[in-house]
Amino acid sequence: MASTASSPHPVPVPASGPLTVGFDLDMTLIDSRAGIAATYRALSAETGVPIDDALVVSRIGPPLEEELAHWFPVGEVAAAGDRYRELYPDHAIAPSTALAGARESIAEVRALGGRAIVVTAKYEPNAKLHLAHLGIEPDSVIGWLWAEAKGEALLEHGAQVYVGDHVGDVRGARVAGALSVAVTTGPCDERELRAAGADVVLADLTRFPAWLRAFEADRQAA
């Protein structure tokens, strides 16, 4: 089982500024595996290209085009990506579910007077469809950013914390100088996340509200 770090905030985070917490989407806030698999099956059926959707959903995180490059010739990846994004709303939204603790984690940020933002590699309109369908309402949604590029949005919004499930999310937090909180609900285990530099590793988001309350109390007392 994943564990917390030895202290609520093992790296210094400035007390100035309102609390802003960033969240990744896929496998952090939502379990989109069934929907993504269904979309790949539809794309495969339409294009005639064999795709192992079980393998695809075992490595969710990086940008769509990186995954498509495993299945399509280089010259066809862009068109396949466009078609995937078109198919996505009809196949991926309904089967996807909120992960345990997701709604409570967003609510806790608000209860502490803060802002919750979603920063994801997913196509932004589709990310918003997921959140609306599941009744999860962050203050902002920023899409089409991966790994270090996520750090740019986190910096722009003044995020002190970024929560994700992938080593790429840890790298994004580092670029922004934000504390990296990782959950093991995605493809990366605790060892991988800690090796990438995660400051805190939690089994899932059910533990995040209590952690955030302690973090914010210490930040304000600093």
C-alpha positions in Angstrom: 0.0 0.0 0.0 1.2 3.5 -0.8 2.2 5.7 2.1 2.3 9.4 3.0 5.6 11.2 3.3 6.9 11.8 6.8 5.7 15.3 7.0 2.6 17.1 5.5 4.8 19.2 3.2 8.3 18.0 2.8 9.5 20.9 0.7 8.9 24.6 1.5 5.9 26.2 -0.1 5.3 29.9 0.3 2.4 30.9 2.5 1.6 34.0 0.4 -1.2 33.8 -2.2 -4.5 31.9 -2.1 -4.4 28.1 -2.0 -4.5 26.7 -5.5 -4.4 23.0 -6.1 -3.9 21.4 -9.5 -5.2 18.0 -10.4 -4.5 15.6 -13.3 -7.6 14.1 -14.9 -7.2 10.5 -16.2 -6.6 8.0 -13.4 -6.3 10.8 -10.8 -9.8 12.2 -10.7 -11.5 9.8 -13.1 -11.2 6.2 -14.2 -11.5 6.6 -17.9 -10.1 3.2 -18.9 -13.4 1.7 -20.1 -14.2 4.8 -22.2 -10.8 5.0 -23.7 -10.8 1.3 -24.6 -14.2 1.7 -26.2 -13.0 4.6 -28.3 -9.9 2.7 -29.4 -12.1 -0.2 -30.4 -14.3 2.1 -32.5 -11.2 3.6 -34.1 -9.8 0.2 -34.9 -13.1 -1.0 -36.4 -13.3 2.1 -38.5 -9.7 2.1 -39.8 -9.0 -1.6 -39.9 -5.9 -1.1 -37.8 -5.6 -3.7 -35.0 -5.2 -2.1 -31.6 -4.7 -3.8 -28.2 -7.0 -1.7 -26.1 -6.1 -3.5 -22.9 -2.4 -2.6 -23.5 -3.4 1.0 -24.3 -5.3 1.5 -21.0 -2.5 0.0 -19.0 -0.3 3.0 -19.9 -2.7 6.0 -19.8 -1.0 9.3 -19.2 1.2 10.5 -22.1 -0.4 12.5 -25.1 -2.7 10.6 -27.4 -0.3 10.9 -30.4 2.4 9.0 -28.5 0.1 6.1 -28.0 -1.3 6.2 -31.6 2.3 6.0 -32.9 2.5 2.4 -31.6 -0.3 1.4 -33.9 -0.3 3.7 -37.0 2.4 4.7 -39.4 3.9 8.1 -38.7 2.1 9.8 -41.6 -1.3 8.6 -40.3 -1.0 9.5 -36.6 -2.3 13.1 -36.9 -5.4 12.0 -38.8 -6.0 9.1 -36.4 -5.7 11.5 -33.5 -8.3 13.8 -35.0 -10.7 11.0 -35.6 -10.2 9.6 -32.1 -11.1 12.9 -30.6 -14.2 13.0 -32.7 -15.3 9.5 -31.7 -14.5 10.2 -28.0 -17.7 11.9 -26.8 -19.9 9.1 -28.0 -17.8 6.3 -26.7 -15.8 7.5 -23.7 -17.9 9.8 -21.5 -20.7 7.5 -20.2 -18.5 4.5 -19.2 -16.0 6.6 -17.2 -16.4 7.0 -13.5 -15.1 9.3 -10.7 -12.4 7.8 -8.6 -12.9 7.4 -4.9 -12.2 10.7 -3.1 -12.3 12.9 -6.3 -15.3 15.0 -5.5 -14.3 15.2 -1.8 -10.9 16.4 -2.8 -12.2 19.2 -5.0 -14.7 20.1 -2.2 -11.9 20.3 0.4 -9.9 22.8 -1.7 -13.0 25.0 -1.8 -13.7 24.5 1.9 -10.3 25.9 2.6 -11.0 28.9 0.5 -8.9 27.8 -2.4 -9.1 27.2 -6.1 -9.1 23.7 -7.8 -7.8 23.5 -11.4 -7.5 20.5 -13.7 -4.4 20.4 -15.9 -4.4 17.4 -18.3 -2.9 16.1 -21.5 -6.4 15.3 -22.7 -8.1 17.4 -25.4 -9.7 20.2 -23.4 -13.3 20.0 -24.7 -13.4 16.2 -24.0 -11.9 16.8 -20.5 -14.7 19.2 -19.8 -17.3 16.7 -21.0 -16.0 14.2 -18.5 -16.1 16.6 -15.6 -19.6 17.9 -16.5 -21.0 14.4 -16.8 -19.6 13.4 -13.4 -20.6 16.6 -11.7 -17.0 17.5 -10.8 -16.6 21.3 -11.0 -13.1 22.7 -10.9 -12.5 26.4 -11.2 -10.5 26.0 -14.4 -9.7 23.2 -16.9 -6.5 23.4 -19.0 -5.9 20.7 -21.6 -3.4 19.4 -24.1 -0.4 19.8 -21.7 1.9 17.0 -20.8 4.7 16.6 -18.3 6.9 19.7 -18.1 4.4 21.7 -20.1 1.9 21.2 -17.3 4.3 23.3 -15.1 3.6 26.3 -17.3 -0.1 26.3 -16.5 0.6 25.6 -12.8 2.9 28.6 -12.7 0.4 30.8 -14.4 -2.3 29.9 -11.9 0.0 30.0 -8.9 -0.5 26.4 -7.8 1.2 25.3 -4.7 0.3 21.6 -5.1 -0.2 19.4 -8.1 -1.8 16.0 -7.8 -1.3 13.3 -10.4 -0.8 9.6 -11.0 2.1 9.6 -13.5 5.8 10.4 -13.4 5.0 13.0 -16.0 2.8 14.8 -13.5 5.7 14.8 -11.0 7.9 16.5 -13.6 5.2 19.1 -14.3 5.0 19.9 -10.6 8.8 20.3 -10.4 8.8 22.8 -13.3 6.3 24.9 -11.4 8.0 24.6 -8.0 4.8 23.0 -6.7 4.7 20.2 -4.2 4.1 16.9 -6.0 1.4 14.7 -4.5 1.1 11.4 -6.3 -1.6 8.7 -6.2 -1.1 5.1 -7.2 -4.4 4.8 -9.0 -2.7 5.0 -12.4 0.0 3.1 -14.2 2.9 4.2 -11.9 3.6 2.5 -8.6 5.0 4.1 -5.5 8.6 3.2 -6.3 8.4 4.9 -9.7 6.7 8.0 -8.4 9.1 8.5 -5.5 12.1 7.9 -7.9 10.7 10.6 -10.1 10.7 13.0 -7.2 7.1 12.9 -5.7 7.0 14.6 -2.3 4.0 12.7 -1.1 2.5 9.4 -2.3 -1.0 8.4 -1.4 -2.9 5.2 -2.2 -5.8 7.2 -3.6 -7.6 10.5 -3.2 -9.6 9.4 -0.2 -6.6 10.4 1.9 -6.1 13.7 0.2 -8.6 16.0 2.1 -7.1 15.3 5.5 -3.6 15.7 4.0 -4.6 19.0 2.5 -6.0 20.4 5.7 -2.7 19.7 7.5 -0.8 21.1 4.6 -2.7 24.4 4.5 -2.6 24.8 8.3 1.2 24.5 8.2 1.4 26.8 5.2 -0.5 29.5 6.9 1.5 29.1 10.1 4.8 29.4 8.3 
